[in-house]
Amino acid sequence: MVRFYCQVFFFEVCLVLANFFVLVSAGLKDELLATQVEARSAKSQLEGEVALNRRLRTAISDLSTSWEVEPIDESREEARGDALVDQLCYLGATLRDRVRDALHIGVKRAMAIVCSGFSYDMEVGSHGFVTDISKTDAENEERLHTLIDDVEVPRERLAKLFEPEVLPPETSSGAGKGGEG
């Protein structure tokens, strides 16, 4: 009889364990489904980031090529996200230097043009707009704006002459295609 009670007790313990296993597995199943949804969302977000990264690499490479700046070496293992930041910083510094050089070239050329046809004290001109001391500040300011407006058309014509020396050739980049931007 003791044996019978042991068997019944064992059976009841098995039922309790089975019920416990069913409850635990149901909770695990819900957790697994939630994790799968999160994984799909993370995968989709990661795919978007990879596509954006690819577009950024293309844009940086195209920009570097058009300005004749050495692009990053994509074959190197360390050419990851930090390399893109480094390349952008280098590209920004290089372009700043080139724009500064272009400004200086433009000023030098403009002064040379003035000297080529006029007798003019370049030392005085190098300090900027020459004010008329017989006029008020407001009158000098108005005169400056009038002079600036008067040189717009010749300035455009002269600037076009020097653009090939300053600007890289235009390129059509595919970086802006395929999405926002």
Secondary structure, DSSP 8 states (H G I E B T S, - for coil): -HHHHHHHHHHHHHHHHHHHHHHHHHHHHHHHHHHHHHHHHHHHHHHHHHHHHHHHHHHHHHHHHHTT-----TTSTT-SHHHHHHHHHHHHHHHHHHHHHHHHHHHHHHHHHHHHHS---HHHHTTSS---TTS-HHHHHHHHHHHHHHTHHHHHHHHHHHHHHHS------STT-SS--
